[in-house]
């Protein structure tokens, strides 16, 4: 299980680096677009590029957030519980997270398969398929992270 978790951590780290680079590109594009506005028309398709790039950034940030347990939690209440009850709370939240993100990933994959090859942006006609693939990958990786958290919490709950 530890080796599996290390692989997930490595993939999450790569995703974080890629997401940060994409975010830097978004920042550069927006700043350039604002500066160019003073001299004439804006960069054509800048908003569409930002929309597509934000999907990449967010979808790669979700697994990173789950890996570092940086999502919203109620540590004030849970910290007062016994170790076994803390593990039970983690089992419940991981399970609910898997169901929620899994349903969103399933629906996104269905839409991607249904319309993925035909949908394009209006102005630049960039296909949505690559950003949808990254979105589904990020959600699936988030589910895998939550599944490993669930297994670890179940082991802790049974052990104590």
N, C-alpha and C positions, 0 to 999 in steps of 0.2 A: 504494500500500500504506500510505503514511503517513497519508493522509486516512482510509482505512478504520480504521486503528488509532486515530486520534483520535476517531472516532465510537464505537468500542468503549470507549475510555477514558472518554468522556463518559457513556455508558450505565452503565458500571461505577461512576462517581462518583455518579450519581443513585441507583443501587441501594444504594450504601454509605450515602448520606444517609437513604434510606427505611429501610434495615435498622437504622441507629442510632436512628432515631425509634421504630421498632417495638420495639427493645430497651429504650428508655426507657419505653415504654408497658408492657412486660412487667414491668420493675422496679417501676413505680408500682403496677401491679395486685398484684404479690406483696407489696409492702410494705403496701399498703392491706388486703389480705387478712389479713396477720399482725396488724395493728393491730385490725381489726374482730373478730378472734377473741377478744380480751379482753372484748368487750362482748356477745358472743352468737355466733350462727351465722356461718359464713364466707360470702363472696360466692358465690352459686350459679353454677356453671359456670366458675369462675376457672381451674381446672386445664385445662379444655378450651380456653379462650381462649389460655392460655399455650402449650399444645401446638401450636395452629394458628399462633400468632405466631412460635414458634421456627422453624417450617418456613420462614417468610418470611425471617427473619433469616439463617438458615444458607444458604438458596439464593441470597440476594443477597451473602453473604460469599464464596462460592466463586469467582465471577468476579473479585472484588476481590483475593482472594488470588493468583489466577493472573496478574492484571495486574501486580501488584507483585512477582511471583516470591517470595512470602513462604511458599510451601509448603516442605516438607522437602526439603533438598538437601544434597549432600555436597560443599560448597565446598572443604574441606581437600584432598580427593583431586583434584577436578576442576581446581582452580587450578594444580596442578603440571603439567598437561597442556598440549600446544601448543594454539594458538587453533583449529586445525582439529579437533583431537580434542575440545576443549570444545564446539564447534559440533555435532559428531557425537553427543556425550552429550546435548545439548539436543534434537537431532532425535529420538533414541531415547526420551527421557523424554516429550517432547511427543506423540509418536506413541502411546506406551503410555497416556498420560493421555487422549488423544482416544478411544482404544478403550474404556478403562474408563468414563469419564464418559459417553461416547456410548451404551454398552450400558445403563448405569443410566438415562439419559434415555429411551432407547427403551423399556425395560421399564416405566418410570414412566408414559410416555405411553400405552402399551398398557393398563396398569391404569386410568389415568384415563379412557380412552375406554370401557373395558369396564364400570367401576363408578362412574365419576365423577358421574353425575347422580343416582344412587340413594343413595350413602353420605352419612350425616349423623352428627354427634356425638350421643351418647346423650341427654344431659341437655338441652342447648340446641337440639338439632336444626339445627345450623349445617351447611350442605353443605361437604364436603371439597374440592369442585371448585376454588374459588379458590386454596386453598393448594397444591393439586396443580398448578394452572396455573403458579403462581409457581415451584414446585419444578422443573418441566420447563423453564421459561424460564431459570432460573438455571443448570441443568445444560447447556442448549444454549448459553448465552452463554459458559460456561466452555470448552466445546468449540471455540467460535469463537475465543476468546482463545488457546487452545492451538494451534489451526490457524494463526493469524497468527504465533505464536512459532515454529512448525515451519517456516513459509515463510521467516521472517527467518533462522533458524538454517541452513536449506538454502542460502540466498543467501550467508551468511557462510562456510559450508563450501566452496562452490564457488569463491568469490572468493579465498580464501587458499590 
